[in-house]
Amino acid sequence: MHLRICHLYPDLMNIYGDRGNILSLKNRCLWRGIKVTIKNISLNNKFCPENFDFFFAGGGQDRQQGLVGKDLQKKKGLIKKAVNNNKVFLLICGTYQLFGHYFKTHTNEKIPGIGILDLVTIASNQRKIGNVVVKLATNTLVGFENHSGNTFINQKGTTKPLGRIIKGFGNNGKDKTEGAIYKNVFGTYLHGSLLPKNPHFADLLIKLALENRYEKKVNLKPLDDTLEWQAHNFAKKLP
């Protein structure tokens, strides 16, 4: 098998260890004998989503978000088609916000999003920073957040929270939600990076991407994740 990864805006959206998510996905595939190719796509680059199975984009500052927001508008139609074709996306922090309807900055500038996720983000005066534990249906996610934006999901829409907050602020510090899911699009505020210490979530993304590409059920070979789970459980105990 072959997993084709598109790393969106690695030169602009790559803070707090976000690139580690790409390294984790790559190694977890190679350890199983799954071929991996990674292509970087940034501003004004030719973009052919049909050539990829998995898309990743990290977080950035307001200035970088402004630049990326404008470029995403050019790619909006192609991205929507990829989403409707059940391609897999992992979006961290700033890019997560830009896949919503808009991000309103501290200066009241409204950066348009591409509306894949039914949510909006509004900057606040409160910096939400620290270690996070998120409850999923069958397990937990751990990570690190650092954002001032408050993200609100349309509770009546098809976009759902990724999980519920056990520790930390999450989307807005009020409704106990963290991240968002629509089809195979996953958005979250968790940096750290996220996937090395959440091997179960990394494998879910790999499995979804391969099953979508090959149109059949995929059973991933088990790995020795002793160190990864030690890191996960240690992170859960952090204040």
TORKOL-4160 file (C-alpha; in steps of 0.2 Angstrom, whole numbers, padded with zeros to 4 digits, m for minus):
239
<pt num="1" X="0000" Y="0000" Z="0000"/>
<pt num="2" X="0005" Y="0018" Z="m0003"/>
<pt num="3" X="m0001" Y="0033" Z="0008"/>
<pt num="4" X="0001" Y="0050" Z="m0001"/>
<pt num="5" X="0002" Y="0065" Z="0011"/>
<pt num="6" X="0000" Y="0083" Z="0006"/>
<pt num="7" X="0007" Y="0095" Z="0019"/>
<pt num="8" X="m0001" Y="0112" Z="0017"/>
<pt num="9" X="0008" Y="0128" Z="0021"/>
<pt num="10" X="0023" Y="0120" Z="0030"/>
<pt num="11" X="0033" Y="0136" Z="0028"/>
<pt num="12" X="0019" Y="0147" Z="0036"/>
<pt num="13" X="0009" Y="0136" Z="0048"/>
<pt num="14" X="0021" Y="0126" Z="0058"/>
<pt num="15" X="0022" Y="0131" Z="0077"/>
<pt num="16" X="0023" Y="0121" Z="0093"/>
<pt num="17" X="0030" Y="0105" Z="0085"/>
<pt num="18" X="0016" Y="0103" Z="0072"/>
<pt num="19" X="0028" Y="0095" Z="0059"/>
<pt num="20" X="0030" Y="0081" Z="0071"/>
<pt num="21" X="0013" Y="0075" Z="0065"/>
<pt num="22" X="0019" Y="0072" Z="0048"/>
<pt num="23" X="0035" Y="0062" Z="0055"/>
<pt num="24" X="0023" Y="0052" Z="0066"/>
<pt num="25" X="0012" Y="0047" Z="0051"/>
<pt num="26" X="0027" Y="0043" Z="0040"/>
<pt num="27" X="0036" Y="0032" Z="0052"/>
<pt num="28" X="0020" Y="0023" Z="0058"/>
<pt num="29" X="0017" Y="0018" Z="0039"/>
<pt num="30" X="0035" Y="0014" Z="0036"/>
<pt num="31" X="0036" Y="0002" Z="0051"/>
<pt num="32" X="0022" Y="m0007" Z="0043"/>
<pt num="33" X="0029" Y="m0008" Z="0026"/>
<pt num="34" X="0017" Y="0005" Z="0019"/>
<pt num="35" X="0025" Y="0017" Z="0006"/>
<pt num="36" X="0024" Y="0035" Z="0010"/>
<pt num="37" X="0026" Y="0051" Z="m0001"/>
<pt num="38" X="0025" Y="0068" Z="0006"/>
<pt num="39" X="0023" Y="0084" Z="m0005"/>
<pt num="40" X="0023" Y="0102" Z="0002"/>
<pt num="41" X="0010" Y="0114" Z="m0005"/>
<pt num="42" X="0010" Y="0132" Z="m0001"/>
<pt num="43" X="0005" Y="0149" Z="m0008"/>
<pt num="44" X="0000" Y="0149" Z="m0026"/>
<pt num="45" X="0007" Y="0131" Z="m0029"/>
<pt num="46" X="m0003" Y="0120" Z="m0041"/>
<pt num="47" X="m0015" Y="0110" Z="m0031"/>
<pt num="48" X="m0021" Y="0093" Z="m0037"/>
<pt num="49" X="m0031" Y="0085" Z="m0022"/>
<pt num="50" X="m0034" Y="0069" Z="m0032"/>
<pt num="51" X="m0015" Y="0065" Z="m0031"/>
<pt num="52" X="m0016" Y="0064" Z="m0011"/>
<pt num="53" X="m0025" Y="0053" Z="0002"/>
<pt num="54" X="m0021" Y="0063" Z="0017"/>
<pt num="55" X="m0020" Y="0082" Z="0020"/>
<pt num="56" X="m0011" Y="0090" Z="0035"/>
<pt num="57" X="m0010" Y="0109" Z="0040"/>
<pt num="58" X="m0004" Y="0116" Z="0056"/>
<pt num="59" X="m0005" Y="0132" Z="0066"/>
<pt num="60" X="0002" Y="0150" Z="0064"/>
<pt num="61" X="0000" Y="0168" Z="0069"/>
<pt num="62" X="m0013" Y="0180" Z="0063"/>
<pt num="63" X="m0002" Y="0187" Z="0049"/>
<pt num="64" X="0001" Y="0170" Z="0042"/>
<pt num="65" X="m0017" Y="0166" Z="0044"/>
<pt num="66" X="m0021" Y="0181" Z="0033"/>
<pt num="67" X="m0010" Y="0175" Z="0020"/>
<pt num="68" X="m0016" Y="0157" Z="0020"/>
<pt num="69" X="m0034" Y="0162" Z="0021"/>
<pt num="70" X="m0032" Y="0171" Z="0005"/>
<pt num="71" X="m0024" Y="0157" Z="m0003"/>
<pt num="72" X="m0037" Y="0144" Z="0003"/>
<pt num="73" X="m0050" Y="0154" Z="m0006"/>
<pt num="74" X="m0042" Y="0150" Z="m0022"/>
<pt num="75" X="m0041" Y="0131" Z="m0017"/>
<pt num="76" X="m0059" Y="0131" Z="m0009"/>
<pt num="77" X="m0068" Y="0122" Z="m0023"/>
<pt num="78" X="m0055" Y="0109" Z="m0025"/>
<pt num="79" X="m0054" Y="0106" Z="m0006"/>
<pt num="80" X="m0073" Y="0105" Z="m0005"/>
<pt num="81" X="m0073" Y="0091" Z="m0019"/>
<pt num="82" X="m0059" Y="0082" Z="m0009"/>
<pt num="83" X="m0069" Y="0083" Z="0007"/>
<pt num="84" X="m0085" Y="0076" Z="m0002"/>
<pt num="85" X="m0074" Y="0062" Z="m0009"/>
<pt num="86" X="m0070" Y="0057" Z="0009"/>
<pt num="87" X="m0052" Y="0062" Z="0009"/>
<pt num="88" X="m0044" Y="0064" Z="0026"/>
<pt num="89" X="m0039" Y="0080" Z="0034"/>
<pt num="90" X="m0030" Y="0084" Z="0050"/>
<pt num="91" X="m0031" Y="0103" Z="0054"/>
<pt num="92" X="m0022" Y="0111" Z="0069"/>
<pt num="93" X="m0026" Y="0128" Z="0077"/>
<pt num="94" X="m0025" Y="0142" Z="0064"/>
<pt num="95" X="m0029" Y="0131" Z="0049"/>
<pt num="96" X="m0043" Y="0123" Z="0059"/>
<pt num="97" X="m0050" Y="0140" Z="0062"/>
<pt num="98" X="m0049" Y="0144" Z="0043"/>
<pt num="99" X="m0059" Y="0129" Z="0038"/>
<pt num="100" X="m0074" Y="0137" Z="0047"/>
<pt num="101" X="m0084" Y="0152" Z="0041"/>
<pt num="102" X="m0072" Y="0165" Z="0047"/>
<pt num="103" X="m0059" Y="0171" Z="0060"/>
<pt num="104" X="m0062" Y="0188" Z="0068"/>
<pt num="105" X="m0046" Y="0195" Z="0075"/>
<pt num="106" X="m0042" Y="0206" Z="0089"/>
<pt num="107" X="m0042" Y="0221" Z="0077"/>
<pt num="108" X="m0060" Y="0216" Z="0071"/>
<pt num="109" X="m0053" Y="0210" Z="0055"/>
<pt num="110" X="m0063" Y="0196" Z="0048"/>
<pt num="111" X="m0053" Y="0183" Z="0039"/>
<pt num="112" X="m0065" Y="0173" Z="0028"/>
<pt num="113" X="m0064" Y="0154" Z="0030"/>
<pt num="114" X="m0069" Y="0141" Z="0017"/>
<pt num="115" X="m0084" Y="0135" Z="0027"/>
<pt num="116" X="m0080" Y="0116" Z="0027"/>
<pt num="117" X="m0083" Y="0116" Z="0045"/>
<pt num="118" X="m0099" Y="0124" Z="0052"/>
<pt num="119" X="m0091" Y="0135" Z="0065"/>
<pt num="120" X="m0084" Y="0153" Z="0068"/>
<pt num="121" X="m0069" Y="0159" Z="0078"/>
<pt num="122" X="m0068" Y="0176" Z="0087"/>
<pt num="123" X="m0052" Y="0182" Z="0096"/>
<pt num="124" X="m0054" Y="0185" Z="0114"/>
<pt num="125" X="m0043" Y="0194" Z="0128"/>
<pt num="126" X="m0040" Y="0177" Z="0136"/>
<pt num="127" X="m0025" Y="0167" Z="0131"/>
<pt num="128" X="m0030" Y="0149" Z="0132"/>
<pt num="129" X="m0013" Y="0140" Z="0136"/>
<pt num="130" X="m0009" Y="0124" Z="0144"/>
<pt num="131" X="m0010" Y="0105" Z="0144"/>
<pt num="132" X="m0026" Y="0097" Z="0138"/>
<pt num="133" X="m0035" Y="0080" Z="0140"/>
<pt num="134" X="m0050" Y="0076" Z="0129"/>
<pt num="135" X="m0062" Y="0062" Z="0131"/>
<pt num="136" X="m0066" Y="0053" Z="0115"/>
<pt num="137" X="m0080" Y="0039" Z="0113"/>
<pt num="138" X="m0068" Y="0025" Z="0118"/>
<pt num="139" X="m0051" Y="0034" Z="0123"/>
<pt num="140" X="m0043" Y="0050" Z="0126"/>
<pt num="141" X="m0032" Y="0063" Z="0117"/>
<pt num="142" X="m0018" Y="0073" Z="0125"/>
<pt num="143" X="m0010" Y="0089" Z="0119"/>
<pt num="144" X="m0005" Y="0107" Z="0122"/>
<pt num="145" X="m0015" Y="0122" Z="0117"/>
<pt num="146" X="m0010" Y="0140" Z="0115"/>
<pt num="147" X="m0024" Y="0151" Z="0107"/>
<pt num="148" X="m0034" Y="0166" Z="0111"/>
<pt num="149" X="m0048" Y="0162" Z="0098"/>
<pt num="150" X="m0065" Y="0156" Z="0104"/>
<pt num="151" X="m0072" Y="0143" Z="0092"/>
<pt num="152" X="m0091" Y="0140" Z="0092"/>
<pt num="153" X="m0098" Y="0125" Z="0082"/>
<pt num="154" X="m0116" Y="0127" Z="0075"/>
<pt num="155" X="m0124" Y="0114" Z="0087"/>
<pt num="156" X="m0138" Y="0111" Z="0074"/>
<pt num="157" X="m0127" Y="0107" Z="0060"/>
<pt num="158" X="m0117" Y="0092" Z="0053"/>
<pt num="159" X="m0101" Y="0097" Z="0061"/>
<pt num="160" X="m0098" Y="0089" Z="0078"/>
<pt num="161" X="m0085" Y="0091" Z="0092"/>
<pt num="162" X="m0070" Y="0080" Z="0091"/>
<pt num="163" X="m0072" Y="0077" Z="0110"/>
<pt num="164" X="m0076" Y="0083" Z="0127"/>
<pt num="165" X="m0064" Y="0093" Z="0138"/>
<pt num="166" X="m0057" Y="0084" Z="0154"/>
<pt num="167" X="m0043" Y="0096" Z="0157"/>
<pt num="168" X="m0040" Y="0113" Z="0148"/>
<pt num="169" X="m0050" Y="0126" Z="0139"/>
<pt num="170" X="m0054" Y="0118" Z="0122"/>
<pt num="171" X="m0064" Y="0127" Z="0108"/>
<pt num="172" X="m0069" Y="0141" Z="0119"/>
<pt num="173" X="m0067" Y="0138" Z="0138"/>
<pt num="174" X="m0086" Y="0138" Z="0140"/>
<pt num="175" X="m0095" Y="0123" Z="0132"/>
<pt num="176" X="m0082" Y="0109" Z="0136"/>
<pt num="177" X="m0080" Y="0105" Z="0118"/>
<pt num="178" X="m0063" Y="0102" Z="0109"/>
<pt num="179" X="m0060" Y="0102" Z="0090"/>
<pt num="180" X="m0073" Y="0097" Z="0077"/>
<pt num="181" X="m0077" Y="0083" Z="0064"/>
<pt num="182" X="m0086" Y="0083" Z="0048"/>
<pt num="183" X="m0085" Y="0068" Z="0036"/>
<pt num="184" X="m0066" Y="0064" Z="0037"/>
<pt num="185" X="m0060" Y="0081" Z="0042"/>
<pt num="186" X="m0053" Y="0083" Z="0059"/>
<pt num="187" X="m0049" Y="0100" Z="0067"/>
<pt num="188" X="m0041" Y="0103" Z="0084"/>
<pt num="189" X="m0032" Y="0115" Z="0095"/>
<pt num="190" X="m0020" Y="0102" Z="0101"/>
<pt num="191" X="m0001" Y="0105" Z="0097"/>
<pt num="192" X="0013" Y="0096" Z="0105"/>
<pt num="193" X="0014" Y="0088" Z="0093"/>
<pt num="194" X="m0002" Y="0078" Z="0094"/>
<pt num="195" X="0000" Y="0062" Z="0085"/>
<pt num="196" X="0017" Y="0055" Z="0093"/>
<pt num="197" X="0008" Y="0053" Z="0110"/>
<pt num="198" X="m0009" Y="0048" Z="0103"/>
<pt num="199" X="m0004" Y="0033" Z="0092"/>
<pt num="200" X="m0022" Y="0027" Z="0092"/>
<pt num="201" X="m0028" Y="0043" Z="0084"/>
<pt num="202" X="m0013" Y="0042" Z="0071"/>
<pt num="203" X="m0018" Y="0025" Z="0066"/>
<pt num="204" X="m0036" Y="0030" Z="0064"/>
<pt num="205" X="m0031" Y="0043" Z="0052"/>
<pt num="206" X="m0020" Y="0031" Z="0042"/>
<pt num="207" X="m0034" Y="0018" Z="0042"/>
<pt num="208" X="m0047" Y="0030" Z="0035"/>
<pt num="209" X="m0035" Y="0037" Z="0022"/>
<pt num="210" X="m0030" Y="0020" Z="0015"/>
<pt num="211" X="m0048" Y="0013" Z="0016"/>
<pt num="212" X="m0054" Y="0028" Z="0006"/>
<pt num="213" X="m0041" Y="0026" Z="m0007"/>
<pt num="214" X="m0042" Y="0007" Z="m0009"/>
<pt num="215" X="m0060" Y="0006" Z="m0006"/>
<pt num="216" X="m0059" Y="m0009" Z="0006"/>
<pt num="217" X="m0057" Y="m0013" Z="0024"/>
<pt num="218" X="m0039" Y="m0011" Z="0030"/>
<pt num="219" X="m0032" Y="m0019" Z="0046"/>
<pt num="220" X="m0016" Y="m0011" Z="0051"/>
<pt num="221" X="m0002" Y="m0022" Z="0058"/>
<pt num="222" X="0000" Y="m0019" Z="0077"/>
<pt num="223" X="0015" Y="m0009" Z="0083"/>
<pt num="224" X="0024" Y="m0009" Z="0099"/>
<pt num="225" X="0018" Y="0007" Z="0106"/>
<pt num="226" X="0025" Y="0006" Z="0124"/>
<pt num="227" X="0034" Y="0022" Z="0123"/>
<pt num="228" X="0020" Y="0031" Z="0115"/>
<pt num="229" X="0008" Y="0026" Z="0128"/>
<pt num="230" X="0020" Y="0030" Z="0142"/>
<pt num="231" X="0021" Y="0048" Z="0134"/>
<pt num="232" X="0002" Y="0049" Z="0133"/>
<pt num="233" X="m0001" Y="0043" Z="0151"/>
<pt num="234" X="0013" Y="0055" Z="0157"/>
<pt num="235" X="0004" Y="0070" Z="0148"/>
<pt num="236" X="m0012" Y="0066" Z="0156"/>
<pt num="237" X="m0005" Y="0069" Z="0173"/>
<pt num="238" X="0003" Y="0085" Z="0169"/>
<pt num="239" X="m0005" Y="0100" Z="0178"/>
